[in-house]
Amino acid sequence: MDEFFEMALELIEASEKHEQYRDKECINLIASEGLKSPAVREMLRLSMDLESRYAEGENDLEGHVEKRYYQGQKYMSIIEDRTTDLVKKLFKCSWADVRLVSGTHANLAAFKGLSLTTKSQKMVVTPLSAGAHITHDYSGLAGRVLGLVNIEHAYDIEEMNIDPEKSAAVIRASKPGIITFGGSLFLFPHPVKELKAVADEVDAYIVYDAAHVLGLIAGGVFQDPFKEGADFITASTHKTFPGPQGGVILGNLKGARMEKAIKNVQYAIFPLSTSNTHLGRLPALGIAALELRLFGEALAKQTVKNAQIAGQYLYENGILVLGHKKGFTQSHQIAVDVRAYGGGRKNAENLEAANIILNRNLLPYDNQNNRENPSGLRIGFQDVTRRGFGENDIKHLCDLMLDVIKSKRKPSEVKEDVLALRNEHNEVKYGFRSIKEAIKYLRKM
């Protein structure tokens, strides 16, 4: 067979094997990966034509379609507007933009738009070493692409959180245009409320990166950034918010200050950074918002509970779990230090061999240049919670992890038990089993 056709065949076979491997044969504990319901998956399959279309143009100050430059938009505009409205209603805000194709794109547009608004290149951010996303950092999008100057929040390693008193001093001294909260290693709510007044003093906009915790916010169990003083929320739509891959920016149109900022953020979306906005995901995003309106509180509560149960159980069995003085976590994830057992890389690889999928992670006190073998593991519980894992399942899963981490059994031996546990949970909870079921429910309302 010609090499070209061999490569095509390998592509098809790898795709088929991946679906079986990751969806059916693994227990997924990656903190940044959500699990879509059957209804959301079905909505994606029903949107194949939409996936091929373009919708360039401007939106109004409610986030609705105002002007488009292509024909054939009459249903596409309804789809975008109703998806926007569902997201706005879910998060009780007056403006949203759903055209972002990722959480990184959301941060790009928010940071660019607000730097245009403030005429400032300075941004106060959580240190990358303490869990901020690379898009916030001088070494990533903020610095290398947008040319922003990063000033770091003061961070308390013992508390695993921003130090509000010391950060207030940093903000007063630096007078930034933007102050960010949120991140990727995100165990406890950030002190938005405590730092709102000092943000107002220096006339800085607060951007809360909720990529990891958006579903928890929707469920009302983490913190409400808007009530605490955030101006904008940026997020992914495929982590604890269990929708299709994409991004969103949320805000409230209150006065001339926010109107100017929203207009600049919209300008940063189109025409500065977007052409095709990947429209095929929007109907599925709307269905995910509907599911969170109905089932989000129960899902969020159980997700956090499962993370706390795992933190406590691993800690009681000799694993150093960060944040133990504060109950380990208030989010969907925990962070564990496995230096005593060979480090993050070794344990992530060994757990992968047992079909338990998670990621190695730098911890705040690590050598930040040692990314290949950090001390930690980051473990997320949103996927297993949606598959119906309860307390006993979580403890059993922790026992399997402990067998690998403490080298009690070979990963290949543990893998058999992992497969058995995974096969006990084949139904996705906290959502609709089909679009037909969703329609039937809606028509009763």
N, C-alpha and C positions, 0 to 999 in steps of 0.2 A: 504494500500500500504506500502511496505517495506520502511524504512526511507531512504535508499540509493537511491531508485528510486524517492522518493519524492524530495530529494535534486536535482537530475538530472532534474526533471520536473521544479522545481523552477528556476534553472539556465536557462533553455530554455525560460521560460516565462519572466524572468527579462531581458534577452537579447532582446527579441522582444519588450518589453515595453520601454526599453532604447532607441532603434532606433526611435520609435515614439515620445517619450518625448523630447529628446535632439535635434533631427534633425528637428522635425516638430512643436513642441509645445512651444519651448523656444526661447528667444532672447539671443544669446550668446555674452557676453562681456568679457570673460576670455582672458587676453592679450597674453596668451601662447598657444592658440589653433587656428590652421588654419582651413580653409574650402577648401576641395579638390573639383575640378571640376568633372563633370560627366565623362570626359575622363580619368582623373587620377584614379578615382574609378574603371572604367572599366578595366584599365590596371592592377590594383591590382587583379581583379577577373580573368584576363587572365593569371596570373602568379602563379597559384596554384601549379603546379609541381615544378617550380623554388623555391618556398617557402620551399620545402622539401630537397633541395640539399646543399652540402658542397663545399667550394672552398678555402681551406687553402693554403697559400703560400705567396711568395714574389712579390712585385711590383717593377717596375723600377722607375727611377727618373722623368718620365713623368706621373707617376701614373697609368701606364698600367700593365696588367698582365705579369709577367716575368716567374714565376714558380709556378705550382700547384701540389699538392700531391694526387689528385684524378683523375680518368678517367671520361670521359663523359662531358668534359668541353668545347667542341668546340664552342657551341653557348653561353654558360655562360660567356666565356672570352670576346666574342664580346659585350655582353650586358654590362658587367662591364666597358669595355674600352670605349664604345660609351657614356655611362652615364657619365663617368669621363670627356670625351671630351666636352660634352654639358655643364657641370658645369664649366669647365675651360673657355670655350668660353664666357659663360654668365658673368663671373666675371673677364675676361681679365687677367687670371693668367696662369702660365706655369706648375703648379703642383697642383693636388688635390687627395684626398683619400676619396672615397665614402663608404668604408667598415665599417665605424663607425655606431653602432646601435642606438646611441642617442647623444644629445649634451653633456651630462655628459661624455660619452665615448670619445668624441672628446677632451674634456678638460683633461681627464685622460691621453690620449695618447700624447697630446701636452705638458703638464706639465712634464710628465715622460721623454719623449724624450729630451726635452730641459734641464732638470736637469742632464741627462746623458751627454749632449753635453757640458754644462758649468761647470760641476762638482760643481755646487752651489745649495744649498738647500734654498736659499733666493728668495722670490718673492714679489714684490710690487703689492698690490691689492686695489681696491676700498673697503671701509669698507662695511661689510655685512649690517650694519644699513642704509647705503646710497644706497642700491639697488644691490649690487653684488650678484651673484648666490652663493649658498651654496658650490658648487664645488671649488670656489676660496678660501674658508675660512679655517682657521686653525681648525675649528670645523667640517668641512666636508671633502670632498675628498682630498683637497690639504694638510691638516694637518694630519688627522686621517689615511688616506690610504697611501699617498706619503711621509709623514713626512717633508713637506716643511715648512719653517719658513715664516710666513706672516708679512710683513711690510705694513702699510696702507698708501695709498695716502692721502694727505690733502684734505678735502672735504668742500665745501662752501655751506651751507644749503640754503642761500638766492638765490644763483645761481642754486641750484640743480645740481651741477656739481663738478668735480675735480678742485681744485685750482692749476693751472699749475706752478705758481711761487713757492709756498710752497712745492708742490710735487717734483719739481726739486731738492730742498734742501734735501728732504727725500731720493731721488734716489742717489744723490751724497754721502750722508752720509752712506747709507746701502750697496751700490754696489751690487744689486741683479743680479741674472742670468736671471730672467724673470720679465717683467713688463706687467700687464694685464690692459685692458680696457674693457668696456662693462658691461652688467649686466641684471637684471630682472626688476627692476624699472628703466627705461631708457628713459628719456624725451628728452634730448638734446645730440648732438654729443659730445663725449669726446675729450679732447685736445691732440690727438695723435701727430698732427703736431707740437704743441708747446713743446712737451716733447721728440720728436725724437732725437734732438741733444744731450740731456743729456743721453738718452739711449745709444747712440753711444759712449759717453764719458766713460761709465762704461762697455761697451761691453755686454749689456743686450739685449735679444730678446724680441720684443714686440708681445704679443698675444692679439688679439682683439676678444672678445667673442660676436659674432653677432647673437646669438641664436634668440633674439627677433626681430632684425632689418634686417635680411638677405634679405628678400623680398624688403625692402625699399632701401637697397644698390643696389640690382639688378635693381630697378626702377630708380636709380639715384637721389633720393630725400633726402637722409639722410647725410651720409658722405662716402667718398671712403677711407677705411682704408689703402689700399695699396698705394694710391697716397700720403697719409699723413705720411707714414712711418712704417706701421705695417709689421712685418715679416710673421706672420701667422694669419689667420682668422679661428676660430672654430665656429661651429653653429649647431643648430637643423635644420631640413628640414620640419618642420610642424607648424610653427608659421606664421609670415608674408610671409615666403616662404611656399606656400600652397601645399606641397607635402605629401608623406607618412611619418610616424614616422621614424626618423633616424637621423644620424649626418653626418658631413662633416668637413674636414680640408683642407684649401686652402693655397697656398704659391707660391712664385716665386723662381725658381732655378737660383740664381745669385751668382756665385763664390763659392769658397771652403767653406766659412762659412755657407752658406745656404745648400750646398750639404751635409755637415756633419750633420746639424740639421735635414734635411728631412730624411736622412737615419736612424737617431735615433728615429724620430717620427714614421717612418714606422715599425721599430723594436718594438716600444712600442705598435703598433697596432697588429702586428703578429710577433713573437709568444706570446708576453707578455700578451695581454689582449683580444684576439679574437680567436675564433675557427669558429663557424658558424656565418657568417656576415649578415644573414637574407636577402638572395639574392632576395627574392620575391618582395621587395620594389623597386629594382633598376630601372626596366622599368618605373614604375610610377614616380620615381624621375626624370628620363630623360624627361618625358612628362611635368612635372611641370616646369622644366627648360626651355623647349620649350615655354610654355605658358608665362612665365615671360619675355622671349626674345621678344615676340610679344605684350603682353598686360601689362607687368610689370610696365612701366612708368605711364600709366593711372591709374592702380590699386593703386600704391604707392601714387601718388598725391592725389587721392580721399580719401584714407585712412587717410593720415595726415590731409587733409582738414576737414574731418568728426570729427577727434579727437579735432582739434582746435575749430570747431563750438560748439562741446559739452562742451569743457572747458569754452568758453566764455558765453554760455547760462546758464550753471549751476552757474557760478560766478555771472552773472547778477541777478540770482534768489536766491542769498543768501548763496550759498555753497562755502566754502573755497577751491578753486582749486589751487594747488601748481604751482609755476612757472608763476603766472599771470603777473608779470612784464616783462616776456620774451615771452608772447604769449601762455603760458600754456604748449606747447609741440611742438616738431618738429618730433615726432615719431607717432606710432600708438596708444599710450596710454596716459592717463592722470591719475594723482593722486589727490584724494580729501580727505580733512580732515572733518570727520563727527562726531567729538567729541561732538559738540553742539547738535547732534541728537541721542546720545546714543552709538556712537562708531562704529568701523568697523564690529565687529561680528554681532551685532544686525541688522545693516542695510543690510549686506550681506544675512543674513538669511531671513529677511523680503522681500527683493527683490527676493530671490529664491522662496518664497511662491507666488510671483506674476509672476513667470516663467521668471524673468530677472536674468541671471546667471553671476556673477562676483566674485571677491575674496576680502576678507579683506586683508589689507597689512600694515605692519609696515612702519612708516614714519621716516625720519632721526632723528627727535627730540624725538621720542617715547622712553619709557622705553623698551629696547630691550629684557627684560625678560617677557614682557607682550604680548606674541605672541597670546594668546587666544582672547584678545580684544584690538587690536591696534586702533590707531586713524583713520586709512585710509582705503580707497577702491582704488584698481587699476582697471581701466576700459579700455578695448581694443576695437578697432573698425575695425579690419581687417575682421572679420566674417561678420558683418552687411554690410560693404562696398561691399564685394563680392556678397552679396545678392541684391545689387542695392540700398541701402539706400543713399538718397541725403540729402540736407540741411533740408528740411521740415520734412523728416522722422526722422532725428537725433533730431530735436527740439521736435517733438512729443514724441519720446522715452524719452528724458530728462524730459518732463512734467510728464510722467508716473513714472519715477524714483523719481521725486520731490514729487509726490503724496504719495509715500511710505515713503520716507525719512522724510518728514515733517508731516507724519501721517494725511494727508488730507482725505485719503480713506484707507479702509482695503486692504491688499494685495490681498485677494480673489476677491475684486471688480475690482482692477487694472488688475488682471490676464485676465479678459475677453477682455479688450482693448489690452493687450499684444498679446493675441492669434489672434485678428483681424489684428493687425499690422504685425505680423509674417506671416499670411496667404496672405498678399498682396505681399510677396516677396518669391516666390517659385522657382525662377530660379537663378542659379549661373552664375554670369557675369565674364568677363575678362578671358575667357578660352574656351575650346572646349566642345561641347555637347556630343561628342563621339569620339572614335578612328577613326572611318570611316571619320568623318569630319576633323580630324587632318591629316589623310593620303591624303585626297582630297586636302587640303591646301598645303601640302608639295610637292605634285606632280605638282603643278602649279609653284613652285619656280624654 
